[in-house]
């Protein structure tokens, strides 16, 4: 069924064209999350603690660049729109910045190596921000329909999952095809995937559109107010719950992915099954996206998230049974169960974002898609770079891990313990947060109707009692503060 949105119809092909953009977002973070830490310690020769802080250095800049890009994107005016123009600008920088992270350099000192890889990662993060912040904002500006948005998010997650599957299996196969020169293997991989991540943006650009500027409420803010604006989104109760769910599931995923290569190589002692194990996880993750979209559209995205994380926790608990004596089939089966849960953990938070932006509109009377997508992109990179990776580097150092050597029994025990416990605690936190998420298909329909009524000049005093209760429930604010009241002044 087609949905009229402005002057265009959202058809299935448009959902696909939109979803293709997350080939970059999904795949690049999988490669970085799984292999970059391993590359820094095993190939570049950085100590684990410094390798972890390569990621953290980039987050200082991200704290500035991500909100700044949201601000810039909201105010960009070109004949291609305010979001889509960045898809074209980013094509070449995506390839170059990804490649530079995997260049083996010999600079004569550990400090120089640390500086080079930190700067390379900062450059990549900047390019990622430039493209993905506008991309994340685009969903909310192509359609206002709850179910169409869910399908678009499902398409995005599907392509992200396909890219994650490719990125979780093929890079290691490329690297391993150069047994005498792993440095060359990483370079070939970097070139191939730099191009793979860049080219789809041509399709995204040509296959999507944006609402006319006059259909989105303009922000009247100065550049000096950008960071105070960024903090105002925390007034949104639904966003606070949503971002807690997002941080929990994505930090758990980052820890799982970053330790996976170490776990298979040193604890299970089967580095050769990396592609099989990761492929089993990723294929399952992709295949179950439609199921979680269905559950989200019928029962609510919070419910879909909770179901998925319970499955994920079950899979993680089964890793206690794995060891050097485990068969490839049993390891793959555990990965299938984990993938069945991570499917919801990685998709649902992004599927929630358009509805969160609607909640902000009822609070402020403005359409601040860029601000929210900037916040999501910033949090995504902070989760991986400022929390997960430094934590992993610290943990590897603390348990006595020594690169390319036989690990002690105590070190292996610590590795297994953290591989299980880290994600498990975060999964529990995510489930607890999701029980407080109140946006469902029913409450969103009420919200959308009230936004439409107020846009058309309806008086706030004429609000129905049910509409008042729903708006207060999902915003966390008294109705009187919404849409032009005190809520508008907070932004």
N, C-alpha and C positions, 0 to 999 in steps of 0.2 A: 504494500500500500504506500502510495506516495504522500509526502507531506509538504504542503505549501509553506515556504519560508521566504518571506520578502517577495522577490520576483522569480524565485527558482524553486524547483522541486528536488527534494532529497530522494534519489533513487538508490537502488542497491549498488550500482557502480560508483556513486559518489561516496557511499560509506566505505567502499573498498579503496578508492583513491585517497580518501582521508586517512584510512588506517595504515596505508603503506608508509606513512611518515615515521612510524615508530619502529621501522626496521633499524633506524639509527639509534633511537633511544634504548630499545631493548637489547640489541646485539652488542653495542659498544660497551655498555656497562657490564654485560656478562663477561666479555673478554677481559676488561680491566679488572673486574671483581675476581675472576678466576685466575688470571695469568700474570697481571702486572706486578703484584706483590711477589709472586714466584720468580718472575723475570728479574726483578730488582735484587733479590737475594741470591738467586742461583746463577744468573748470567752477568748482571752488571756488577755484582759483588758488594752491594750495600749491606751493612748489618741490619737485622730485622727491625730494630727500633727506628733507625733512620729511614728505612724503607716505608714504614708505617707513616712517618711524618712527612714523606713526600706528598701524600694525599692531604694531610692536614694543612700544609702550607697553602695549597690552592684554595682552601676554604675561607681563608682570610679575604682573599680577593672575591670569592663567590658571594660573600656577605654584602659586598658592594655591587658587584656586577649583576646579580640576579634581580634584586629589586629595581636597579637602574634600567635593566632591559624591559621589565614590565612597564615601567614609566614611559620609556622611549616608544615601546610598541603601542601603547594606548594613544600616543600622540603623533605617531607617524602618519603622514598623508602623502600617498602616491597614487598614481593611476592604477596600480596593482592592488591597492588596499593597504591597510596598516599592519597586517600580519604576514601575508603571503610573499611580500617583496623580499623578506629575509630568507625565504627558502632558496631563492635564486642567488642571493649574495653569499650564502653559506656553502655552496657546492664545492668550490676549490679549497677553501679553508678547512673543510671537514677532512678531506683527503690528506692535506699537508700536515695538519696538527696531529692526526692519529698516527701518521707515519713517524713523526719526530720522537714520539714516546718510546719507540722500539729500536732506535738507532744505537748500536753499541759504540760507546765513546771511551777513549783512553785519555783522561785528563790529568793523570799523575797523582791525584789525591782523592780521598774519600769525600772531602768537603766539596771539591769541584764536581764530582759525580752527583752528589746530593743536590747541588745548585742546578746542574743541567736538567736532571729529571724532574725537579720541582718546577722549573720554568716551563718545561715541555708539557707537564700536566696542567699548569695554569693556562697555557695557550689552548689546549684541548678543551678545558672547562669553559673558557670564554666563548669559543666557537659553539660548543654545545648549548650554552645559554642563549646565544644570539639566535639560534634556530628553534630550539625546543620551547622557549617561553612563548613566542608567538604561536607555535603549533598547538600547544596545550590550550591556549585561549580560543582557538578557532572553533572547537566543538560547540561551545555555548553561543557562537555567533552565526552558525549555519542553520540552527533549528532550535525551537523552544519546546519541542515535544519530548516528554520524559522517555518514552519507549524508543523513539528514533535516536535520541542521544545515547541510550543504553546500547543500541545496536552499533552505533558509531564507535563507542568505547569498546564494544566487543570486537569490532573489526580491527581497531587499533591494537587491542591486546592480542588478537590472533596473529597479526603480522609481527608484533613484538615477540610473541612466542615462537613463531617460525624463525625469526632472526636469532632469537636466543638459542634455539635448537641448532641452527647452523653455526652460530658463534661458540656454542658449548662443545661442539664436536670437531668441526673442520679445522680450526686453527691449530689444535694439537696434532692433527694428522699432517698438516703442512709442516709444522715444526719438526715432527718426528721423521719426516721424509728426508731430512738433512742430518743424519746421525753424527756425521763428523764435524758439522758446523752449525750448532743450534742458533748462533747469532744470525747466520744467513737465513735460517728457517723463520726466525722472528721477523726479519726484514721482508721476506716474501709474503708472509702472512699479513704484515702491516700494509703493504701496498695493495694486496688483493681486497682486504676488508675496508681500507680507506676509500677505495672506489665503490665497493658494494654499499657503503653507508651513504655516499654522496649522490649517486645517480637517481635514486628513487624520488628525490625532491623535485625533479622535473615533472614527474607524474603528479605529485601532490599539488604542485603549483597550478598545473593545467586542469586538474580535476576537481578543484574546490573553489569556493567563493566566500565572500563576507557580506553581512548585511550592510546596506548603505549607512554611511556615517550618521545620518539624521535619525536612524532607527535605534541607535544606541545613545544613551544619555551621556553627554560629554562631561568630563571632569574639569573643573576650573581650578587647577592647582599649580603652584609654582614648583620649580625644581627643588627648591630648598625644603619643601614639605614632603619629599618622597619617602624618607625613612620613617617620619611620623605617620604617614599614610600606611606604610607597610605594617606598622604595629596595630593599626586599627582593625585589621581583619580578625584579631583575637577576640574582639567583642562578639563576633559571630559564634554562638554556642555550637552550632552544627559543625563549624570549621574546627573548633577546638577538639571535638570528639573525633572528627574525621582525620585530623593531622596526627592524633595519637595512634589511631589504627594504622595509618600510613607508615609512621616511624617504626612501629612495632614489627609489622610484617616485612618491611624492606630492610631493616637492620638485621632481622633474623635471616633473610635471604642472602644478604651480603656476607654474613659470617659463614653461613653454610657454603656459599660458592667459593669464598676465598680460602677456606680450609679444606675444600674438597680434594684439591690436588695433593696437598700435604698428607691428608688422611689416607688416600689410596696409595700414595707412594711409600709412606713410612710406617703407617699402622697396619693397613690391610696387606701391604707389600705386593700390590698388584697395579703398578702404574700403567700397565698396558691396557687395562680395561676402562681407562678414564672415559674414552669416547662412548663406549657401550653404556656405562653407568649414567653419564650425563645425557646421552641420547634418550635413554629410558625415561629419565625424569622430565626432559623437555617435551618429548612427544606426548606423554600423558598430560602435561600441563596444557598444551595446545588443544588436545582433543576434548578437554573438559571445559574450555572457555564457554561454549554454547550452553552447557548445562548451568553454569553459574549465572549467565545472562538470563536464562529462563527463570531460575529461582529468584534472582534479583527483581525481575519484572513482575513476578507473581507475589512474592512474599516480602520483598524489600532487600536492598543491597546489604544491609547490616546482617540480616539472617544468612544470606549467601556467604558472607565473609566468615561468620562464626562456624558454619558447617565446614567450610574449607579448612579453617585453622585447626579444628578438631581432628580432621583427617591427617593434616600435616604433623600434628603432635604424635599421632599414632605411628606414622612412618619414622619419625625421629627416635621414638622409643625402641623401635625394632633394630636400630643401629647398634644397640647394646649387644645384640646377638652376633654381630659380624666380627670377623677376625681373619688372620692369614689363612685359616683352613676353610673359609667360606667359599662356596662355588660362585662362579660368575652369574649363574642364574639367580641365586638367592640375593646377591648384591643388587642385581637389576630389578628384582621384585620389590625390594625395599625402596629403591629409587622411584619405581612406579607409584608406590603409595605416597611417598613424599611429594612427587609431582602432582598427584591428584589433589593435594592440599595447597601447594604453592600456587596452583592455578587461580584460586580465589584470592590469595594473599597479594599477588602481583597485579591482578586485573581490577578488582573491586574498588580499591582506593581511587584509581583514575576514573572509573565509571561514575563515581560519586561527585567528581569535581563540578560538572555543569549544574547539578542541583545545589551545591554549596554556593555557587555564584548567584543563583536565583535567590537564595536566602539573603545574601549580601544586598541584592537589589531591593528587597522589601525593607531592609534596614536603612539603607542610604539613599534609595531612589536613583542609584547610578548603576551602570553596567561596567564593573571593574574586572573584566575577564583577565586582562593582562597582569593586573596586580596579583590575582590569585594564582595564575599559572606561573608567575615569577616566584611566588612563595613556594609552590610545589616543587619547582625545579631546584630552588635553593635548598629546600629541606632534603630533597633526594640526594644532592651532592654532599650536604653536611652529614647525612646519615652514613654515607659510604666513606667519605674522605676524612671527616673530623671525628667520627665515632668508631665505625666498624674497623677500618684499616689501621688506625693508630692502636686501637685496642688489641687487634690481632698481632701487630708487631710487638707490642708490650708483652702479650701473653707468650708468644714464641720465645722471646728473650727470657721471660721469667721462668719458663719450664726447662730452660737449658738447651733449646734447639740449636744445632750447629749444622749449617748448610753442607750438603753433599757428604755427610758422614753417617755412620751407624748411630742411631739414637739410643739413649739409655732407656731402661724399662720405665723409670720414673717420667722421663720426657714423653714417652708414648702414652702412658696413662694420662698425663696431663693433656695431651693432644686430644685424646678420645673424650675426656671429661668436658673440655671446653667446646668441642665439636657438637656435643649433645646438649649441654646445659645452656650455652649461650642462646641458641635459637629457642629452646624450650621455654625459658623465662620470658622471652619477648613474645612468643606465641600466646602465652597465658595473659600477658598484659594487653595484647591486641583483642583477645576475646572479651576481657573485662570492659575495655573501652567500647567495643561494638554493642554491648548490651544497652548503652546509653544513646545510640544513634536512633533518631526519631523520624527520619525522612523515609517514607514508604510511598508506593504508587498513589495511595489514597491521600496522604498529607501533602504530597507534591501537587496533586491536582487542585487541592484547595488553595495552596500557595500560589500556583500559576494563575488561578482565577482571580485572586485578590490583587496580584500585581497588575493584571490586565484591567481590572476595574479602576484601580488608582491611576494607572497611566491615562485612562480615558477621562480623567477628571472627576471620578467618583469621590464623594466626601468621606473622610475617615470616620466621621460620626455615624455613618450609615452601615458600618461593618456588622456582619452577622455574628452571633455569639460563637458559632462553630469556627468561623474564620478567625475570629479573635484568638480563640484558644489554640488553634493550630499554629498561627503566626508566633504567638508567645512561646509555645512549646519548642519550636525549632530554632527560633532566634535567641531565646533566653532573655528577651527584653519585653517590657510592657508595651502594649500595642501603641500607646500614645507617643512613644519614642521613635516609631517607625516611619519610613517614607516621608521625609520632609519635616519630621519632628526633631527631637534631640539626636536621633540616630543619624540624621544627615550631617549634623555638625561634627560627629566624631571622625568623619573621613576627611 
